[in-house]
Each structure stands twice: as structure tokens, then as C-alpha cells.
């Protein structure tokens, strides 16, 4: 098992994330020893979606205005339809995302999560996967989209859907353990 006891990871999310796409990666990171903070434009809590219905609430550890990529070793972006759509319209969130790429730090995004990466302008020339409905968006932004359970490109880990979580969590932890990737720079 990958040891992340010396790593601090940010999970950036808004309301409307897919429940298992946050809870499963967070559990995997914590079991590997990482310190994990949920960062959000929301102040106290964020609401998940499960089976197209609102589900659980997750506590927010830090408001986006108080968070800096300098404090973290990696970034994880859960999917869901509403979550990335809101993040991609938030300049603080986009700056936060871009700062990880500028520093060469690993980033993991699943399902619709890569939509935020498109708006942060960090996907050009990258091999990626995602939920099929945003395949064209990624291609139009310059990414090379492939249909695989998990894709790793210089510290950027992407997956298609909750069914890919076992492979996604494993690769995410491995990339976060490796640390800075020179090819990750935007």
C-alpha cells in the first residue's frame, strides 16, 4: 500500500458532487496516511448527489478564499454534474487549480471533474479520460481523450465514472506519493 503519511491533499468541491467520487477517494487517501482537507466556495458544508438525488452533507475544512495550493501536495476533483459546472465559473477555484499545475503538483479528477480543468486551461496536449459526455469538450480544449478506466499523464490522473474508483484511487495515491512531476507544469 502507498504511504502518504507525509502528504497533505486538497479535495476541491462545490454542492452537487457525486457522493462516492468524494467519499471513496478521501477514504483511500486517509487510509494511506494523508491529511485531507475539503476545500469549497461554500463556508460550512457541501451537499452530495447520489442516484440523481441530494444525499449526504460533508463538512468543509477550509473556504477557498483561505486555501493556497502552497499548503498542499496534491489536488483531487470529484465529479458530479453540478459540482464542476459551479467550480468552472469561480475564478478563485480556477486559480487554485491552476496553481497546482504551475507548481508541477499531482492532480486527480474523475467523471465530470475535468470540466474544471478545461476552464483552468490546463488540458492542452494531455492524455485524459472522463465521463463520455465531456469527451468533445476535452478534445476541443486540446486534450487527447481515451476510453480507459484510468489515465495517467505526468501526474494528472483521470477516470471515467464511479465504476473506475478502485483503479482511480490506486493510481491517485501512487501519483500523490511521487510528488512533483516536471511534465505537470501548465
C-alpha positions in Angstrom: 0.0 0.0 0.0 1.2 3.5 -0.8 2.3 5.6 2.1 1.1 9.2 2.1 1.7 10.0 5.8 3.8 13.0 4.8 1.3 14.4 2.3 -1.5 16.9 2.6 -4.2 16.7 -0.1 -6.9 19.1 -1.1 -10.3 18.0 -2.3 -11.9 20.9 -4.1 -15.7 20.7 -4.5 -19.0 22.5 -4.7 -22.5 21.4 -3.9 -23.7 18.6 -6.2 -20.6 16.4 -6.3 -21.2 12.6 -6.9 -21.1 11.2 -3.4 -18.8 8.2 -4.0 -16.5 10.3 -6.1 -15.5 12.2 -3.0 -16.0 9.7 -0.2 -14.2 6.8 -1.8 -11.0 8.8 -2.8 -11.0 10.6 0.5 -11.1 7.3 2.4 -8.3 5.9 0.2 -6.1 8.9 0.8 -6.8 8.8 4.6 -6.1 5.1 4.8 -2.8 5.7 3.0 -2.0 8.2 5.8 -2.6 11.5 4.0 -4.1 14.6 5.7 -7.1 15.5 3.6 -9.0 18.9 3.5 -12.2 19.5 1.8 -12.0 23.0 0.2 -15.0 24.8 -1.2 -16.5 28.1 -2.1 -19.2 27.1 0.4 -18.5 28.0 4.0 -19.6 25.1 6.3 -20.8 22.1 4.3 -21.4 20.8 0.8 -24.2 18.5 -0.4 -23.7 15.4 -2.4 -25.8 13.8 -5.1 -26.5 10.0 -5.3 -28.7 8.4 -7.9 -29.8 11.9 -9.1 -31.0 12.8 -5.6 -29.5 15.0 -3.0 -27.8 12.8 -0.3 -25.2 13.4 2.4 -23.6 16.6 3.6 -19.8 16.8 4.0 -18.1 19.3 6.3 -15.9 21.9 4.6 -12.5 22.2 6.2 -11.4 25.4 4.5 -13.1 28.1 2.4 -11.5 28.6 -1.0 -10.5 32.2 0.0 -8.4 30.8 2.8 -6.7 28.0 0.9 -3.5 28.1 -1.0 -2.0 25.4 -3.3 1.3 26.0 -1.5 -0.2 24.2 1.6 -0.9 21.0 -0.3 0.9 18.2 -2.1 -1.9 17.3 -4.4 -5.4 18.1 -5.6 -8.4 15.8 -6.1 -11.5 16.9 -8.0 -14.7 14.8 -7.7 -17.3 14.7 -10.4 -21.0 15.1 -10.4 -22.9 17.3 -12.9 -23.4 20.4 -10.7 -20.1 20.5 -8.9 -17.7 21.1 -11.7 -20.2 23.4 -13.5 -20.1 25.7 -10.5 -16.4 25.4 -9.9 -15.6 26.4 -13.5 -17.4 29.7 -13.0 -15.5 30.5 -9.9 -12.2 32.5 -10.5 -10.8 31.6 -7.0 -11.4 27.9 -7.7 -9.8 28.1 -11.2 -6.7 30.0 -9.8 -6.4 27.3 -7.1 -6.5 24.5 -9.7 -4.0 26.3 -12.0 -1.6 26.8 -9.1 -1.2 23.0 -8.7 -0.3 22.7 -12.4 2.1 25.7 -12.2 3.9 24.0 -9.3 4.0 20.6 -11.0 1.9 19.0 -8.2 -0.2 15.9 -9.0 -3.9 16.4 -9.7 -6.7 13.7 -9.9 -10.1 14.2 -11.5 -12.9 11.8 -12.1 -16.1 11.7 -14.2 -17.2 15.3 -14.9 -14.3 16.7 -12.7 -12.1 17.5 -15.7 -14.6 20.2 -16.8 -12.9 22.5 -14.2 -9.6 21.7 -15.7 -10.8 22.8 -19.1 -11.8 26.2 -17.7 -8.5 26.4 -15.8 -6.8 26.0 -19.3 -4.6 23.1 -18.3 -5.6 20.2 -20.5 -4.0 21.1 -23.9 -1.7 18.2 -25.1 -2.7 15.9 -22.2 -3.9 12.4 -22.5 -7.1 12.1 -20.4 -10.4 10.3 -19.9 -13.7 11.4 -18.3 -17.4 10.8 -18.4 -18.2 10.3 -22.1 -20.5 13.3 -22.3 -17.5 15.7 -21.8 -15.2 13.9 -24.3 -15.8 16.5 -27.0 -15.3 19.4 -24.5 -11.9 17.9 -23.6 -10.9 17.3 -27.2 -12.0 20.9 -28.2 -9.8 22.2 -25.3 -6.8 20.3 -26.8 -6.7 17.1 -24.7 -6.3 13.6 -26.2 -9.3 11.7 -24.9 -9.1 8.0 -24.5 -11.6 5.4 -23.1 -9.8 3.7 -20.3 -10.6 3.2 -16.6 -7.7 5.3 -15.5 -5.3 7.5 -17.4 -2.1 9.0 -16.0 -0.2 11.8 -17.8 2.7 13.3 -15.9 1.0 13.5 -12.6 -2.5 14.1 -13.9 -4.8 11.2 -13.1 -8.3 10.9 -14.7 -11.1 8.3 -14.7 -14.5 7.9 -16.3 -17.1 7.1 -13.6 -17.7 5.6 -10.1 -17.1 2.1 -11.5 -13.4 3.1 -12.1 -12.9 4.2 -8.4 -10.7 1.2 -7.4 -8.2 1.9 -10.3 -8.5 5.7 -9.9 -7.8 5.5 -6.1 -4.8 3.3 -6.6 -3.2 5.5 -9.3 -4.1 8.7 -7.5 -2.3 7.6 -4.3 0.7 6.5 -6.4 1.0 9.8 -8.1 0.5 11.8 -4.9 3.3 9.7 -3.3 5.6 10.5 -6.2 5.1 14.2 -5.7 6.1 17.0 -8.1 6.1 16.0 -11.8 8.1 18.2 -14.1 5.8 17.4 -17.0 2.8 18.6 -15.0 3.6 22.3 -15.4 1.0 24.2 -17.3 
